């Protein structure tokens, strides 16, 4: 029987990813785009008919989602797993900031792997695109969810930054960043991880800037080039000027430069284990207990 294709990506530099996560987590505010995508994803929360007792965020500060989740589920316990080096303590606003006293209480940061079945809702906003093995991450998410729990995530799709990739290709430069996983492949990975009823869709956001300098400043706040084949060492002012000029050539009639961001949204249920009907059926004791709590019987479909 042929083996399953490998899901580990080779277009991500792990050390560069960790530096990126640390920089974004240490910023005074999360990136604007992360907050906008979190707001759009929160509009889908009514899809969840059950009220979760515990909400687990896979990344905290950079996800820009804490206030949204606290407003949606004010009585729920909120937990955070930080994928980067900032997971040592929850972020707090300065003591003199109004946000510290008027906003929701900070979520509790979990050190290391969350316990099994820790939450009824797992939420991940704009993080999956820097996962070296998305399928393995889905498996971790499934373990962290209770039976019939719900996962919601967003990530960048393949059409993101298509204009920037074209500029780099025209100049003969290495890629400006890794490729992003197609939403259909993500759906297949969800099924492979054991999730039920996965739904994956996308929308495209078009952002515009008055000039190339402003565009590059915004991109710097959103991320960094973590491709292993990115140019080594520092770039020169002359190289940056070439990039700005190449971007400016793509300005529209109003002089604005546009970039497309494909935002992929996904959600799925953590279905309880089902035992196939057979003449002889063996069931693990733990699985039997879980099915009993869920009101199912061995062999039920």
Order of alpha helices (4+ residues) and beta strands (2+ residues): alpha-alpha-beta-alpha-beta-alpha-beta-beta-alpha-beta-alpha-alpha-beta-alpha-alpha-beta-alpha
